[in-house]
Amino acid sequence: MNIVCVGAGSMAESMVHGWIQKKILKPEEIAVTNKSDKERLEFLKDEYGVKIVQEEKNELKNADFILLAMKPKDVEAALTSIKDKLSGDAVILSVVAGVSIQTIQKYVGNLPVARAMPNTSAKIGKSATGVAWSRYVSTNQQHDLRNLLSSIGGVTVVEESQLDAVTAVAGSGPAYIYYFAEAMTEAAIQNGLSPGDAKKLVRQTFSGAADMLQHEDFAELRKKVTSPNGTTAAGIAALEKNDFKGIVSQCVEQAAARSQALGREFE
């Protein structure tokens, strides 16, 4: 299997790292290109052993998958520059937020196109990924897509109309959790812990809680930790007083709305 990554940012790197680490792909089966950052391409080549797409772009002709991983504003230029090199057998797999399958096909024709929204936890094989595909993606290609994406984490097949919500929850979600971890660490330091101990305790708390989430209902887990009139109850009460769920709801709504807006810019 051969993959060409068009775009070489953190998302592409996370996926490449995950595929190589899980031995789904060999480094020589992956080629990378971007708009102009040659230093970035050389870094990926040295770090992972992948190939750099040459000026003739012949690597595109032999690709089974073309991973689109650039910024939304660069999609048109990227697709225009590669469309003449694409074969009808290649699946275009886009991880670009907001840009629809229909928009991509406007530039490349009726090639098989899939949209996925993974997150950077792909780097350690723990991405939460939503995926949708066009009617031109064959059953065998759907199977290959599932295998490719499941090698870097969990995969949920959704309708394309649901991908804005997937983007807001799974794609952007790790940043919300990291931000919460930052806030907990700062609060721990303000309450007397050293920065080192605060970070250590927060990391282990998140790690243990994440493992517990795999086995039990979220609300039940919270209730088991929250004894009446106890310390956890006091903390939860402060969150409720400040409309914690409402804040999270606004966070997801705003992220989803931004994903929709990015899509409208290209319609």
Rosetta blueprint (number, residue, H / E / L):
1 M L
2 N L
3 I E
4 V E
5 C E
6 V E
7 G L
8 A L
9 G L
10 S H
11 M H
12 A H
13 E H
14 S H
15 M H
16 V H
17 H H
18 G H
19 W H
20 I H
21 Q H
22 K L
23 K L
24 I L
25 L L
26 K L
27 P H
28 E H
29 E H
30 I E
31 A E
32 V E
33 T E
34 N L
35 K L
36 S L
37 D L
38 K H
39 E H
40 R H
41 L H
42 E H
43 F H
44 L H
45 K H
46 D H
47 E H
48 Y H
49 G L
50 V L
51 K E
52 I E
53 V L
54 Q L
55 E L
56 E L
57 K L
58 N H
59 E H
60 L H
61 K L
62 N L
63 A L
64 D L
65 F E
66 I E
67 L E
68 L E
69 A L
70 M L
71 K L
72 P H
73 K H
74 D H
75 V H
76 E H
77 A H
78 A H
79 L H
80 T H
81 S H
82 I H
83 K H
84 D H
85 K H
86 L L
87 S L
88 G L
89 D L
90 A L
91 V E
92 I E
93 L E
94 S E
95 V L
96 V L
97 A L
98 G L
99 V L
100 S L
101 I H
102 Q H
103 T H
104 I H
105 Q H
106 K H
107 Y H
108 V H
109 G L
110 N L
111 L L
112 P L
113 V E
114 A E
115 R E
116 A E
117 M E
118 P L
119 N L
120 T H
121 S H
122 A H
123 K H
124 I H
125 G L
126 K L
127 S E
128 A E
129 T E
130 G E
131 V E
132 A E
133 W E
134 S L
135 R L
136 Y L
137 V L
138 S L
139 T H
140 N H
141 Q H
142 Q H
143 H H
144 D H
145 L H
146 R H
147 N H
148 L H
149 L H
150 S H
151 S L
152 I L
153 G E
154 G E
155 V E
156 T E
157 V E
158 V L
159 E L
160 E H
161 S H
162 Q H
163 L H
164 D H
165 A H
166 V H
167 T H
168 A H
169 V H
170 A H
171 G H
172 S L
173 G H
174 P H
175 A H
176 Y H
177 I H
178 Y H
179 Y H
180 F H
181 A H
182 E H
183 A H
184 M H
185 T H
186 E H
187 A H
188 A H
189 I H
190 Q H
191 N L
192 G L
193 L L
194 S L
195 P H
196 G H
197 D H
198 A H
199 K H
200 K H
201 L H
202 V H
203 R H
204 Q H
205 T H
206 F H
207 S H
208 G H
209 A H
210 A H
211 D H
212 M H
213 L H
214 Q L
215 H L
216 E L
217 D L
218 F H
219 A H
220 E H
221 L H
222 R H
223 K H
224 K H
225 V H
226 T L
227 S L
228 P L
229 N L
230 G L
231 T H
232 T H
233 A H
234 A H
235 G H
236 I H
237 A H
238 A H
239 L H
240 E H
241 K H
242 N L
243 D L
244 F H
245 K H
246 G H
247 I H
248 V H
249 S H
250 Q H
251 C H
252 V H
253 E H
254 Q H
255 A H
256 A H
257 A H
258 R H
259 S H
260 Q H
261 A H
262 L H
263 G H
264 R H
265 E L
266 F L
267 E L
